[in-house]
Amino acid sequence: MEDDGFMIAHITGILERKSPALAVIDVGGIGYEMHIPTSTYSALPETGIPVQLHTHLHVREDALMLYGFSSIEELEFFKLLLRASRIGPNVALNILSGISFDEFKIAVYNEDINRLGTISGIGTKTAKRLVLELRDKIQEIPAETVYPPDIANAAVAGMVSLGYTRSVAETAVHRALQSESIHDVGELIKAALKNV
């Protein structure tokens, strides 16, 4: 259940605490606790620094749950996932932590059940349901943005081995492939590193 009559679009304040699952932002002496995906955690500054997170308020009968995101794109991804049946906020966060929005769109568009099924907590049945329910809700992806998966996956794996999260690596690789035509894994990793 969501209450469309009460919206908190974003919160700006001092980052008081952070963990891969939670962030607390102090706004005028009030600490707002938000559930966050790991991609947002990776984008957060050190504690004590001003920060702004885009937010979604989820209303349940027993609680008000606030979710925070470092970008509008992440927030829209989260809202899109909530439109699928049996996908609640916690599962949606888990998906955001396991795949970038760009790769998710490509996986859904290409009906790549295997890729979606590699996300922690998402089995084959859920992956098929996500494709079935969300394919028409994701606008068609121009052919030039559907990059060669073997090269892209190898580059993402290379960046993960360098210490980057999978979500950050996927986004950086996709941006690199959008800006220039690359067919060598090493060159792609170099170009992707410029985007992080």
C-alpha positions as CSV (number, residue, x, y, z in Angstrom):
1,M,0.0,0.0,0.0
2,E,1.3,3.5,-0.9
3,D,-0.2,6.8,0.1
4,D,-0.2,9.1,-2.9
5,G,-1.4,12.0,-0.8
6,F,1.9,12.4,1.2
7,M,5.2,12.6,-0.7
8,I,8.7,13.2,0.4
9,A,10.6,13.8,-2.8
10,H,14.1,14.1,-1.4
11,I,16.0,14.7,1.9
12,T,19.0,16.9,2.2
13,G,21.2,17.1,5.3
14,I,24.3,15.8,7.0
15,L,25.1,12.1,6.6
16,E,25.2,10.8,10.2
17,R,25.5,7.1,9.7
18,K,25.7,4.7,6.8
19,S,25.9,1.0,6.1
20,P,25.3,-1.1,2.9
21,A,21.6,-1.3,3.9
22,L,20.8,1.9,5.8
23,A,21.7,5.6,5.8
24,V,20.7,8.2,8.5
25,I,20.6,11.9,7.4
26,D,20.4,14.6,10.0
27,V,18.1,17.5,9.0
28,G,17.9,20.2,11.6
29,G,18.4,17.7,14.5
30,I,16.0,15.1,13.2
31,G,17.6,11.9,11.9
32,Y,15.9,10.3,8.9
33,E,16.6,6.6,8.6
34,M,16.4,5.3,5.0
35,H,16.8,1.8,3.6
36,I,19.2,2.0,0.6
37,P,20.6,-0.3,-2.1
38,T,24.3,-1.0,-2.2
39,S,24.7,1.1,-5.3
40,T,23.5,4.2,-3.3
41,Y,25.9,3.2,-0.4
42,S,28.8,3.2,-2.9
43,A,27.9,6.7,-3.9
44,L,27.6,8.2,-0.4
45,P,30.3,10.5,0.9
46,E,32.0,10.1,4.3
47,T,29.8,10.7,7.4
48,G,29.6,14.4,8.4
49,I,29.3,15.5,4.8
50,P,26.1,17.1,3.3
51,V,24.2,14.7,1.1
52,Q,20.9,14.6,-0.8
53,L,18.9,11.4,-1.4
54,H,15.8,11.0,-3.5
55,T,13.2,9.2,-1.5
56,H,10.2,6.9,-1.6
57,L,7.8,6.6,1.3
58,H,6.2,3.2,1.6
59,V,3.1,3.0,3.8
60,R,2.2,-0.2,5.6
61,E,-0.5,-0.9,8.2
62,D,2.1,-1.2,10.9
63,A,4.9,1.1,9.7
64,L,6.1,4.0,7.5
65,M,9.3,2.9,5.6
66,L,11.5,5.4,3.9
67,Y,13.8,4.4,1.0
68,G,16.7,6.5,-0.3
69,F,18.5,6.6,-3.6
70,S,21.5,8.5,-4.9
71,S,19.9,9.2,-8.3
72,I,16.4,9.7,-9.9
73,E,17.2,6.8,-12.1
74,E,17.6,4.4,-9.1
75,L,14.3,5.8,-7.6
76,E,12.5,5.2,-10.9
77,F,14.0,1.7,-11.2
78,F,12.7,1.0,-7.6
79,K,9.2,2.2,-8.5
80,L,9.2,0.2,-11.7
81,L,10.0,-3.0,-9.8
82,L,7.2,-2.3,-7.3
83,R,4.7,-2.5,-10.2
84,A,5.5,-6.2,-10.6
85,S,3.3,-8.6,-8.7
86,R,4.8,-10.0,-5.5
87,I,7.8,-7.6,-5.6
88,G,7.8,-5.7,-2.4
89,P,10.3,-2.9,-1.3
90,N,12.8,-5.3,0.2
91,V,13.0,-7.5,-2.9
92,A,13.2,-4.4,-5.1
93,L,16.1,-3.2,-3.1
94,N,17.8,-6.6,-3.4
95,I,17.4,-6.4,-7.2
96,L,18.8,-2.9,-7.3
97,S,21.8,-4.1,-5.3
98,G,22.4,-7.0,-7.8
99,I,22.1,-5.3,-11.2
100,S,22.3,-1.8,-12.7
101,F,19.2,-0.3,-14.3
102,D,20.8,-0.4,-17.7
103,E,21.7,-4.1,-17.6
104,F,18.2,-4.8,-16.1
105,K,16.5,-3.1,-19.1
106,I,18.7,-5.0,-21.5
107,A,18.0,-8.3,-19.7
108,V,14.3,-7.8,-19.7
109,Y,14.2,-6.6,-23.3
110,N,16.2,-9.6,-24.4
111,E,14.3,-12.0,-22.0
112,D,17.6,-13.0,-20.5
113,I,16.2,-15.2,-17.7
114,N,19.7,-16.6,-16.9
115,R,21.1,-13.1,-16.1
116,L,18.1,-12.1,-14.0
117,G,18.2,-15.4,-12.2
118,T,21.8,-14.7,-11.0
119,I,20.5,-11.9,-8.7
120,S,20.5,-13.1,-5.1
121,G,17.0,-14.1,-4.0
122,I,15.6,-14.1,-7.6
123,G,14.9,-17.5,-9.0
124,T,13.9,-18.6,-12.5
125,K,10.2,-18.2,-11.8
126,T,10.5,-14.7,-10.5
127,A,12.8,-13.7,-13.3
128,K,10.2,-15.0,-15.9
129,R,7.5,-13.0,-14.1
130,L,9.6,-9.8,-14.2
131,V,10.2,-10.2,-17.9
132,L,6.5,-10.9,-18.6
133,E,5.2,-8.0,-16.5
134,L,7.8,-5.3,-17.0
135,R,8.9,-5.8,-20.7
136,D,6.1,-3.6,-22.0
137,K,6.7,-1.0,-19.2
138,I,10.3,-0.5,-20.2
139,Q,10.5,1.6,-23.4
140,E,12.2,-0.1,-26.3
141,I,15.9,0.1,-26.2
142,P,17.6,1.3,-29.4
143,A,19.7,-1.5,-31.0
144,E,23.0,0.4,-30.6
145,T,22.7,0.3,-26.8
146,V,22.4,-3.5,-26.7
147,Y,26.1,-4.2,-26.4
148,P,28.0,-7.5,-27.0
149,P,27.3,-9.4,-23.7
150,D,30.6,-11.4,-23.8
151,I,32.8,-8.3,-23.9
152,A,30.7,-6.3,-21.5
153,N,30.5,-9.2,-18.9
154,A,34.2,-9.7,-19.1
155,A,34.8,-6.0,-18.5
156,V,32.4,-6.0,-15.5
157,A,34.1,-9.0,-14.0
158,G,37.4,-7.3,-14.4
159,M,36.2,-4.2,-12.6
160,V,34.7,-6.3,-9.8
161,S,38.1,-7.9,-9.4
162,L,39.5,-4.4,-9.0
163,G,37.2,-3.9,-6.0
164,Y,34.2,-2.1,-7.6
165,T,30.7,-3.3,-6.8
166,R,28.9,-5.1,-9.7
167,S,26.3,-2.4,-10.0
168,V,28.9,0.4,-10.3
169,A,30.9,-1.7,-12.7
170,E,27.9,-2.4,-14.9
171,T,26.9,1.3,-15.1
172,A,30.4,2.4,-15.9
173,V,30.8,-0.2,-18.7
174,H,27.5,0.6,-20.2
175,R,28.4,4.4,-20.3
176,A,31.7,3.6,-21.9
177,L,30.0,1.5,-24.6
178,Q,27.5,4.3,-25.2
179,S,30.2,6.9,-25.7
180,E,32.5,5.0,-28.0
181,S,32.8,1.7,-30.0
182,I,35.1,-0.7,-28.2
183,H,35.7,-4.3,-29.0
184,D,38.6,-5.1,-26.7
185,V,38.0,-6.0,-23.0
186,G,41.1,-4.2,-21.8
187,E,40.2,-1.0,-23.6
188,L,36.7,-1.2,-22.4
189,I,37.8,-1.5,-18.7
190,K,40.1,1.6,-19.2
191,A,37.2,3.6,-20.7
192,A,34.8,2.4,-17.9
193,L,37.2,3.4,-15.2
194,K,36.9,7.0,-16.4
195,N,33.2,6.8,-15.5
196,V,33.6,6.0,-11.8
